[in-house]
Amino acid sequence: MTEPLPISIHVDDDLKQQFIKLTSASNKLEAQFNFQTMTANWYSDEDNILFVQLRLETPQSFVAQQQAQQKAQQQAQQCEVTIFSDDVFSFYNKGSEAPLLICHIAITDAELTLLKQQEQLLIALIQVKLEKVLNLIAKQLNLPTI
């Protein structure tokens, strides 16, 4: 049995269908970000490792996730929701056995249009966007930036 990595990247099925290379790119970025956060000492307390799920969404799935999260937040108070921008929000469940932060990141309509015209920008755009989000999370949780 393998241990889950602290940082995982999940890609919406619609995005996977639109961009064939997105799955392999996200796998490479997942490995890179886990290495960078490890060297930045995010996991110094081995008994209390933070798990981060980065979820790439279409604009439609992002809105659906926002609505679902609002309903869930009304029912359970142990989740801390942070809205980083109009296309990024996270919720942090401190009450679980292992701390879990799930961050939903929309690939905006403008970004989708650009990527359809110039698909070679896909990896760079996703990398920059996810790295920025990880650094926002680091700032929020008083962790070193990567």
Secondary structure, DSSP 8 states (H G I E B T S, - for coil): -----SEEEEE-HHHHHH-TTHHHHHHHHHHHHHHHHHHTTTT--TTS--EEEEEEE-HHHHHHHHHHHHHHHHH-TTEEEEEEETTEEEEEETTSSS-EEEEEEE--HHHHHHHHH-GGGHHHHHHHHHHHHHHHHHHHTT----
